[in-house]
Amino acid sequence: MSLDPAIADRLRRNDAGLVPAIAQQHDTGEVLMLGWMDDEALHRTLTTGRATYWSRSRQEYWAKGDTSGHVQHVVEVRLDCDGDTLLVKVDQTGAACHTGDRTCFDAALLSEPHA
């Protein structure tokens, strides 16, 4: 099985054949993490209901939570208007970040709104 051609035709991939995938908690809107998907990872995500990514460092697929138990159950997947970014709305179990934080965006506040 492979990714539906109607979906594959809409994707604009980078030179490595990847599309950034933003994981967001479906009910709160909390941004959890950024991962990368190719056609196979997206196909697995859509057919299994588990967020699956391509690890650029390990050069392998990984379903979020396989080793940590912090699973991302997929609620819906959306493609942005340019076709070059995925939004994966999930129900996150436990921490999304490999550091153990709920979100990968907890670590460093770079700026605050000016008064």
Backbone as JSON Lines, residues from 0, in Angstrom:
{"i":0,"aa":"M","n":[0.85,-1.19,0.0],"ca":[0.0,0.0,0.0],"c":[0.88,1.24,0.0]}
{"i":1,"aa":"S","n":[0.39,2.29,-0.6],"ca":[1.13,3.54,-0.63],"c":[0.16,4.7,-0.48]}
{"i":2,"aa":"L","n":[0.73,5.89,-0.36],"ca":[-0.06,7.09,-0.18],"c":[-0.99,7.3,-1.38]}
{"i":3,"aa":"D","n":[-2.2,7.68,-1.09],"ca":[-3.19,7.97,-2.13],"c":[-2.6,8.98,-3.11]}
{"i":4,"aa":"P","n":[-2.59,8.68,-4.41],"ca":[-2.01,9.6,-5.4],"c":[-2.64,11.0,-5.38]}
{"i":5,"aa":"A","n":[-3.92,11.09,-5.04],"ca":[-4.57,12.4,-4.97],"c":[-3.96,13.26,-3.86]}
{"i":6,"aa":"I","n":[-3.54,12.61,-2.78],"ca":[-2.87,13.33,-1.69],"c":[-1.42,13.61,-2.08]}
{"i":7,"aa":"A","n":[-0.74,12.59,-2.58],"ca":[0.67,12.73,-2.96],"c":[0.88,13.87,-3.97]}
{"i":8,"aa":"D","n":[-0.04,14.02,-4.89],"ca":[0.07,15.07,-5.92],"c":[-0.02,16.48,-5.33]}
{"i":9,"aa":"R","n":[-0.63,16.61,-4.17],"ca":[-0.8,17.93,-3.55],"c":[0.39,18.35,-2.7]}
{"i":10,"aa":"L","n":[1.28,17.4,-2.36],"ca":[2.41,17.7,-1.48],"c":[3.56,18.37,-2.21]}
{"i":11,"aa":"R","n":[4.11,19.4,-1.58],"ca":[5.33,20.04,-2.07],"c":[6.43,19.69,-1.08]}
{"i":12,"aa":"R","n":[7.3,18.79,-1.5],"ca":[8.35,18.27,-0.63],"c":[9.64,19.06,-0.79]}
{"i":13,"aa":"N","n":[10.51,18.99,0.23],"ca":[11.84,19.6,0.1],"c":[12.73,18.69,-0.74]}
{"i":14,"aa":"D","n":[13.99,19.06,-0.89],"ca":[14.9,18.29,-1.74],"c":[15.12,16.87,-1.24]}
{"i":15,"aa":"A","n":[14.87,16.63,0.04],"ca":[15.02,15.28,0.61],"c":[13.73,14.48,0.52]}
{"i":16,"aa":"G","n":[12.68,15.08,-0.08],"ca":[11.4,14.39,-0.2],"c":[10.54,14.45,1.03]}
{"i":17,"aa":"L","n":[10.84,15.42,1.91],"ca":[10.14,15.53,3.19],"c":[9.26,16.77,3.26]}
{"i":18,"aa":"V","n":[8.26,16.67,4.13],"ca":[7.35,17.78,4.42],"c":[7.35,17.97,5.94]}
{"i":19,"aa":"P","n":[7.5,19.21,6.43],"ca":[7.4,19.42,7.87],"c":[5.98,19.13,8.35]}
{"i":20,"aa":"A","n":[5.89,18.52,9.53],"ca":[4.6,18.16,10.12],"c":[4.55,18.71,11.54]}
{"i":21,"aa":"I","n":[3.65,19.65,11.75],"ca":[3.48,20.26,13.06],"c":[2.43,19.44,13.82]}
{"i":22,"aa":"A","n":[2.8,18.96,15.01],"ca":[1.86,18.23,15.85],"c":[1.23,19.21,16.83]}
{"i":23,"aa":"Q","n":[-0.09,19.2,16.9],"ca":[-0.85,20.12,17.74],"c":[-1.88,19.33,18.54]}
{"i":24,"aa":"Q","n":[-2.01,19.64,19.83],"ca":[-3.05,19.02,20.65],"c":[-4.4,19.46,20.1]}
{"i":25,"aa":"H","n":[-5.23,18.5,19.74],"ca":[-6.48,18.79,19.02],"c":[-7.46,19.64,19.78]}
{"i":26,"aa":"D","n":[-7.55,19.51,21.1],"ca":[-8.6,20.21,21.83],"c":[-8.16,21.54,22.45]}
{"i":27,"aa":"T","n":[-6.86,21.73,22.66],"ca":[-6.39,22.97,23.28],"c":[-5.66,23.88,22.3]}
{"i":28,"aa":"G","n":[-5.22,23.32,21.16],"ca":[-4.46,24.11,20.19],"c":[-2.98,24.22,20.54]}
{"i":29,"aa":"E","n":[-2.56,23.59,21.63],"ca":[-1.16,23.64,22.04],"c":[-0.27,23.03,20.96]}
{"i":30,"aa":"V","n":[0.77,23.78,20.55],"ca":[1.73,23.27,19.58],"c":[2.72,22.38,20.33]}
{"i":31,"aa":"L","n":[2.83,21.14,19.89],"ca":[3.62,20.15,20.62],"c":[5.03,19.96,20.07]}
{"i":32,"aa":"M","n":[5.15,19.8,18.76],"ca":[6.46,19.49,18.18],"c":[6.41,19.65,16.66]}
{"i":33,"aa":"L","n":[7.58,19.58,16.07],"ca":[7.73,19.55,14.63],"c":[8.47,18.28,14.26]}
{"i":34,"aa":"G","n":[7.91,17.52,13.35],"ca":[8.57,16.34,12.82],"c":[8.58,16.42,11.31]}
{"i":35,"aa":"W","n":[9.1,15.39,10.68],"ca":[9.2,15.35,9.22],"c":[8.52,14.1,8.7]}
{"i":36,"aa":"M","n":[7.8,14.23,7.6],"ca":[7.14,13.08,6.98],"c":[7.49,13.04,5.5]}
{"i":37,"aa":"D","n":[7.66,11.81,5.01],"ca":[7.69,11.59,3.58],"c":[6.37,10.89,3.24]}
{"i":38,"aa":"D","n":[6.21,10.46,2.01],"ca":[4.95,9.85,1.6],"c":[4.6,8.63,2.46]}
{"i":39,"aa":"E","n":[5.59,7.79,2.76],"ca":[5.35,6.58,3.54],"c":[4.94,6.92,4.98]}
{"i":40,"aa":"A","n":[5.6,7.89,5.6],"ca":[5.25,8.28,6.96],"c":[3.82,8.84,7.01]}
{"i":41,"aa":"L","n":[3.47,9.64,6.01],"ca":[2.11,10.18,5.97],"c":[1.1,9.06,5.74]}
{"i":42,"aa":"H","n":[1.42,8.14,4.86],"ca":[0.53,6.99,4.62],"c":[0.32,6.21,5.92]}
{"i":43,"aa":"R","n":[1.4,5.93,6.64],"ca":[1.28,5.2,7.92],"c":[0.45,5.97,8.92]}
{"i":44,"aa":"T","n":[0.65,7.29,8.97],"ca":[-0.11,8.14,9.89],"c":[-1.6,8.08,9.58]}
{"i":45,"aa":"L","n":[-1.93,8.19,8.3],"ca":[-3.33,8.2,7.89],"c":[-4.01,6.85,8.04]}
{"i":46,"aa":"T","n":[-3.26,5.77,7.89],"ca":[-3.88,4.44,7.93],"c":[-3.86,3.79,9.31]}
{"i":47,"aa":"T","n":[-2.92,4.18,10.17],"ca":[-2.84,3.55,11.5],"c":[-3.47,4.38,12.6]}
{"i":48,"aa":"G","n":[-3.61,5.7,12.37],"ca":[-4.12,6.58,13.42],"c":[-3.08,6.95,14.45]}
{"i":49,"aa":"R","n":[-1.84,6.58,14.2],"ca":[-0.7,6.95,15.06],"c":[0.24,7.84,14.26]}
{"i":50,"aa":"A","n":[0.67,8.95,14.85],"ca":[1.6,9.85,14.16],"c":[2.93,9.13,13.93]}
{"i":51,"aa":"T","n":[3.33,9.07,12.68],"ca":[4.58,8.41,12.29],"c":[5.42,9.41,11.53]}
{"i":52,"aa":"Y","n":[6.69,9.48,11.88],"ca":[7.61,10.47,11.31],"c":[8.82,9.78,10.7]}
{"i":53,"aa":"W","n":[9.57,10.54,9.9],"ca":[10.86,10.1,9.37],"c":[11.94,10.77,10.2]}
{"i":54,"aa":"S","n":[12.82,9.97,10.8],"ca":[13.93,10.52,11.58],"c":[15.07,10.84,10.63]}
{"i":55,"aa":"R","n":[15.4,12.11,10.53],"ca":[16.5,12.52,9.65],"c":[17.84,12.07,10.21]}
{"i":56,"aa":"S","n":[17.97,12.01,11.52],"ca":[19.25,11.6,12.12],"c":[19.45,10.09,12.07]}
{"i":57,"aa":"R","n":[18.41,9.32,12.32],"ca":[18.53,7.86,12.34],"c":[18.21,7.22,10.99]}
{"i":58,"aa":"Q","n":[17.61,8.02,10.09],"ca":[17.23,7.51,8.76],"c":[16.29,6.3,8.87]}
{"i":59,"aa":"E","n":[15.24,6.5,9.7],"ca":[14.24,5.44,9.85],"c":[12.91,6.04,10.29]}
{"i":60,"aa":"Y","n":[11.84,5.27,10.1],"ca":[10.52,5.69,10.53],"c":[10.36,5.44,12.02]}
{"i":61,"aa":"W","n":[9.59,6.3,12.66],"ca":[9.26,6.08,14.07],"c":[7.85,6.57,14.35]}
{"i":62,"aa":"A","n":[7.1,5.69,14.98],"ca":[5.76,6.06,15.43],"c":[5.92,6.65,16.82]}
{"i":63,"aa":"K","n":[5.46,7.86,16.99],"ca":[5.6,8.56,18.26],"c":[5.05,7.7,19.39]}
{"i":64,"aa":"G","n":[5.88,7.45,20.38],"ca":[5.47,6.69,21.55],"c":[5.9,5.24,21.57]}
{"i":65,"aa":"D","n":[6.49,4.74,20.48],"ca":[6.9,3.33,20.45],"c":[7.87,2.98,21.58]}
{"i":66,"aa":"T","n":[8.79,3.87,21.9],"ca":[9.73,3.58,22.98],"c":[9.37,4.29,24.28]}
{"i":67,"aa":"S","n":[8.79,5.48,24.19],"ca":[8.49,6.27,25.39],"c":[7.11,5.98,25.98]}
{"i":68,"aa":"G","n":[6.2,5.48,25.16],"ca":[4.82,5.31,25.6],"c":[4.0,6.58,25.45]}
{"i":69,"aa":"H","n":[4.63,7.66,24.98],"ca":[3.95,8.95,24.82],"c":[3.39,9.05,23.4]}
{"i":70,"aa":"V","n":[2.3,8.36,23.19],"ca":[1.69,8.17,21.88],"c":[0.93,9.4,21.42]}
{"i":71,"aa":"Q","n":[0.96,9.62,20.11],"ca":[0.12,10.64,19.49],"c":[-0.96,9.93,18.67]}
{"i":72,"aa":"H","n":[-2.2,9.98,19.18],"ca":[-3.33,9.42,18.46],"c":[-3.87,10.51,17.54]}
{"i":73,"aa":"V","n":[-3.91,10.23,16.26],"ca":[-4.26,11.24,15.25],"c":[-5.76,11.46,15.23]}
{"i":74,"aa":"V","n":[-6.15,12.74,15.32],"ca":[-7.56,13.14,15.22],"c":[-7.85,13.6,13.79]}
{"i":75,"aa":"E","n":[-6.95,14.39,13.23],"ca":[-7.09,14.82,11.83],"c":[-5.75,15.3,11.32]}
{"i":76,"aa":"V","n":[-5.6,15.29,9.99],"ca":[-4.4,15.79,9.33],"c":[-4.85,16.79,8.28]}
{"i":77,"aa":"R","n":[-4.19,17.96,8.29],"ca":[-4.51,19.02,7.33],"c":[-3.27,19.41,6.56]}
{"i":78,"aa":"L","n":[-3.47,19.88,5.35],"ca":[-2.4,20.37,4.5],"c":[-2.57,21.87,4.35]}
{"i":79,"aa":"D","n":[-1.48,22.64,4.47],"ca":[-1.61,24.09,4.35],"c":[-1.87,24.5,2.9]}
{"i":80,"aa":"C","n":[-2.16,25.78,2.72],"ca":[-2.57,26.3,1.42],"c":[-1.51,26.14,0.33]}
{"i":81,"aa":"D","n":[-0.24,26.1,0.71],"ca":[0.84,25.93,-0.27],"c":[1.19,24.47,-0.52]}
{"i":82,"aa":"G","n":[0.65,23.58,0.29],"ca":[0.94,22.16,0.14],"c":[2.29,21.74,0.67]}
{"i":83,"aa":"D","n":[2.93,22.64,1.47],"ca":[4.29,22.32,1.91],"c":[4.45,22.14,3.42]}
{"i":84,"aa":"T","n":[3.34,22.09,4.16],"ca":[3.38,21.84,5.6],"c":[2.12,21.09,6.01]}
{"i":85,"aa":"L","n":[2.31,20.1,6.87],"ca":[1.19,19.34,7.41],"c":[0.9,19.79,8.84]}
{"i":86,"aa":"L","n":[-0.37,19.8,9.21],"ca":[-0.79,20.02,10.58],"c":[-1.44,18.73,11.04]}
{"i":87,"aa":"V","n":[-0.83,18.1,12.04],"ca":[-1.32,16.83,12.55],"c":[-1.94,17.1,13.92]}
{"i":88,"aa":"K","n":[-3.26,17.08,13.97],"ca":[-3.96,17.3,15.23],"c":[-4.08,15.96,15.94]}
{"i":89,"aa":"V","n":[-3.57,15.93,17.17],"ca":[-3.44,14.67,17.89],"c":[-4.02,14.77,19.29]}
{"i":90,"aa":"D","n":[-4.2,13.61,19.88],"ca":[-4.46,13.5,21.32],"c":[-3.16,12.93,21.88]}
{"i":91,"aa":"Q","n":[-2.38,13.79,22.53],"ca":[-1.05,13.44,23.03],"c":[-1.16,12.75,24.38]}
{"i":92,"aa":"T","n":[-0.51,11.61,24.51],"ca":[-0.38,10.93,25.8],"c":[0.99,11.26,26.36]}
{"i":93,"aa":"G","n":[1.04,11.92,27.52],"ca":[2.32,12.25,28.14],"c":[3.04,13.35,27.39]}
{"i":94,"aa":"A","n":[4.37,13.32,27.5],"ca":[5.23,14.35,26.92],"c":[5.38,14.16,25.41]}
{"i":95,"aa":"A","n":[5.4,15.27,24.68],"ca":[5.65,15.21,23.24],"c":[7.14,15.34,22.94]}
{"i":96,"aa":"C","n":[7.86,16.04,23.78],"ca":[9.28,16.32,23.53],"c":[10.17,15.2,24.07]}
{"i":97,"aa":"H","n":[11.26,14.94,23.38],"ca":[12.2,13.9,23.82],"c":[12.88,14.26,25.14]}
{"i":98,"aa":"T","n":[12.79,15.54,25.55],"ca":[13.39,15.97,26.83],"c":[12.49,15.63,28.02]}
{"i":99,"aa":"G","n":[11.25,15.22,27.74],"ca":[10.3,14.93,28.8],"c":[9.32,16.06,29.04]}
{"i":100,"aa":"D","n":[9.5,17.19,28.34],"ca":[8.55,18.31,28.45],"c":[7.29,18.0,27.65]}
{"i":101,"aa":"R","n":[6.21,18.61,28.05],"ca":[4.93,18.43,27.36],"c":[5.04,18.82,25.89]}
{"i":102,"aa":"T","n":[5.73,19.94,25.63],"ca":[5.89,20.45,24.27],"c":[7.36,20.77,24.03]}
{"i":103,"aa":"C","n":[7.78,20.72,22.79],"ca":[9.17,21.06,22.45],"c":[9.4,22.57,22.51]}
{"i":104,"aa":"F","n":[8.36,23.34,22.71],"ca":[8.48,24.8,22.69],"c":[8.42,25.42,24.08]}
{"i":105,"aa":"D","n":[8.72,24.64,25.12],"ca":[8.74,25.15,26.5],"c":[10.09,25.72,26.9]}
{"i":106,"aa":"A","n":[11.15,25.39,26.19],"ca":[12.52,25.61,26.66],"c":[12.99,27.06,26.64]}
{"i":107,"aa":"A","n":[12.73,27.8,25.58],"ca":[13.38,29.11,25.45],"c":[12.43,30.15,24.86]}
{"i":108,"aa":"L","n":[12.05,31.09,25.71],"ca":[11.25,32.22,25.25],"c":[12.21,33.26,24.69]}
{"i":109,"aa":"L","n":[12.1,33.55,23.4],"ca":[13.02,34.47,22.76],"c":[12.59,35.92,22.88]}
{"i":110,"aa":"S","n":[11.28,36.16,22.95],"ca":[10.81,37.53,23.1],"c":[9.4,37.51,23.66]}
{"i":111,"aa":"E","n":[9.02,38.65,24.19],"ca":[7.67,38.85,24.67],"c":[7.08,40.04,23.93]}
{"i":112,"aa":"P","n":[5.78,40.12,23.85],"ca":[5.17,41.27,23.16],"c":[5.59,42.59,23.81]}
{"i":113,"aa":"H","n":[5.79,43.59,23.0],"ca":[6.14,44.91,23.51],"c":[4.88,45.63,23.96]}
{"i":114,"aa":"A","n":[5.0,46.37,25.04],"ca":[3.85,47.09,25.59],"c":[3.51,48.3,24.75]}
